């Protein structure tokens, strides 16, 4: 059932240019994204930033993990780190997806930004992506002196499925006694495989991301028939975590888009973090949809971006 969306005028005007994400033909979706991103790293202005690819050991028995690093020129180390995890419904995406935003983060935060190229579902279902992210994080701290970074100032940034991986990674690293994470920024997190919240049931035909895409995404990540069933690990779907599960996690900032099927699971997760005694800030941006950041000139998107930079700067500067 459709819904009359009340979009911000600047976002509504840009919707005709928004890419149609159809995960029912994953090969075509990946090819379309690759075509859209072709040449991104070459044509984007890298002024003030050194960009390098680093291969680090992957999980046991798995391939090496590629980390794309963005280092600000002329900024003395040791540097804080923003560990960035791209979105794409667990089935799409490469570091190129966030290349422009990672360059901006690097310049404005004066931090080493690291984008992890994790394995994608359904070829590599849970926990492959999460284990890749963990292996990359461990490799960073193991090379802290070589990379001239501060292992005590590592913040995680994740968008959508990347936000799921980011907050799951904070739990996994805590529970394994791994690298300490000082902050987690969760942008439109996709964290609930049950898709039973009011927004998940209401926003069935929203642009960019809708209920159909979410269903396909979770089936790919967890396996056919698994989403919504009993026993799904909280590392896979962090919305299943209780306050007791989240105790001791680092502070979080949760950005939520209004007309987004994922809206309510993000709001609920922020409340669970608060119940766990975790410092959590929640901001719901009106008139927005999932993926609204693709319209960078819109005032509401500029506000969200400025706020993200502000909270990350404060988290990394301590």
PEJOJO-V496264 format. One record per pair of residues at least 24 apart in sequence whose C-alpha atoms are under 8 Angstrom apart, sorted by the first residue. I is the first residue (numbers start at 0). J is the second residue. Records with the same first field share a line. If there is no record, write none. Layout:
I = J, J
//
This chain:
0 = 201, 203, 204
1 = 201, 202, 203, 204
2 = 201, 202, 203, 204
4 = 258
5 = 286
6 = 258, 285, 286, 287, 288
7 = 285, 286, 287, 299
9 = 297, 298
10 = 286, 287, 291, 294, 297
13 = 294
14 = 206
17 = 206, 207, 293
18 = 207
19 = 206, 207
20 = 207, 208, 212
21 = 212
22 = 212, 215, 216
23 = 212, 215
25 = 90
28 = 91
29 = 91, 92
32 = 92
36 = 95, 96
39 = 95, 98
40 = 95, 98
43 = 99
45 = 102
47 = 71, 72, 73, 106
48 = 72, 102, 105, 106
55 = 134, 135, 138
56 = 134, 135, 138
57 = 130, 131, 134, 135
58 = 130, 131, 134
64 = 115, 116, 117, 131, 134, 135
65 = 115, 116, 117, 135
66 = 113, 114, 115, 116, 135
67 = 94, 113, 114, 115, 116
68 = 111, 112, 113, 114
69 = 101, 102, 105, 111, 112, 113
70 = 105, 110, 111, 112
71 = 105, 106, 109, 110, 111
74 = 109
76 = 147, 148
77 = 147, 148, 149
78 = 109, 110, 111, 147, 148, 149
79 = 109, 110, 111, 148, 149, 150, 151, 152, 153, 315, 316
80 = 110, 111, 112, 113, 148, 149, 150, 152, 153, 154, 315
81 = 110, 111, 112, 113, 153, 154, 155, 156
82 = 112, 113, 114, 115, 136, 153, 154, 155, 156
83 = 112, 113, 114, 115, 155, 156, 157
84 = 114, 115, 132, 155, 156, 157, 158, 161, 162, 164, 165
85 = 114, 115, 157, 158, 159, 160, 161, 162
86 = 157, 158, 159, 160, 161, 162
87 = 159, 160, 161
88 = 159, 160, 189, 213, 216, 217
89 = 119, 120, 128, 160, 161, 216, 217, 219, 220
90 = 119, 120, 121, 216, 219, 220
91 = 119
93 = 117
104 = 308
107 = 308
108 = 308, 311, 312
111 = 148
120 = 219, 220
121 = 219, 220, 222
123 = 220
124 = 219, 220, 221, 222
125 = 220, 221, 235
126 = 235
128 = 164
129 = 164, 167, 168
132 = 164, 168
133 = 168, 171, 172
136 = 178
137 = 177, 178
140 = 178
150 = 178, 179
151 = 179, 180, 181
152 = 180, 181, 314, 315, 317
153 = 179, 180, 181, 182, 315
154 = 180, 181, 182, 183, 184, 311, 314, 315
155 = 180, 182, 183, 184
156 = 183, 184, 185, 186
157 = 184, 185, 186, 188
158 = 185, 186, 187, 188
159 = 185, 186, 187, 188, 189
160 = 188, 189, 190
161 = 188, 189
162 = 186, 187, 188, 189, 190
163 = 188, 189, 190, 235, 236, 237
164 = 235
166 = 237
167 = 233, 234, 235, 236, 237
168 = 234
169 = 248, 249
170 = 234, 245, 248
171 = 234
173 = 248
180 = 249
181 = 249, 250, 314, 315
182 = 249, 250, 251, 314
183 = 249, 250, 251, 252
184 = 251, 252, 253, 254, 307, 311
185 = 251, 252, 253, 254
186 = 253, 254, 255
187 = 253, 254, 255, 256, 261, 262, 265, 289
188 = 253, 255, 261, 265
189 = 261, 264, 265
190 = 235, 236, 237, 238, 264, 265
191 = 236, 237, 238, 239, 264
192 = 217, 226, 227, 236
193 = 226, 227, 228
194 = 227
196 = 263, 264
197 = 263
198 = 258, 259, 260, 261, 262, 263
199 = 259, 260, 261, 262, 263
200 = 260
201 = 260
202 = 258, 259, 260
203 = 260
205 = 258, 259, 260, 288
206 = 288, 289
207 = 288, 289, 290
208 = 259, 260, 289, 290
209 = 259, 260
210 = 260
238 = 264, 267, 268
241 = 271
242 = 271, 272, 274, 275
243 = 275
244 = 275
245 = 271, 272, 275, 277
246 = 272, 275, 276, 277
247 = 275, 276, 277
248 = 277
249 = 277, 278
250 = 277, 278, 279
251 = 277, 278, 279, 280
252 = 279, 280, 281, 282, 310
253 = 279, 280, 281, 282
254 = 281, 282, 283, 284, 303
255 = 281, 282, 283, 284
256 = 283, 284, 285, 286, 287, 288, 289, 291
257 = 283, 284, 285, 286, 287, 288
258 = 286, 287, 288, 289
259 = 287, 288, 289
//
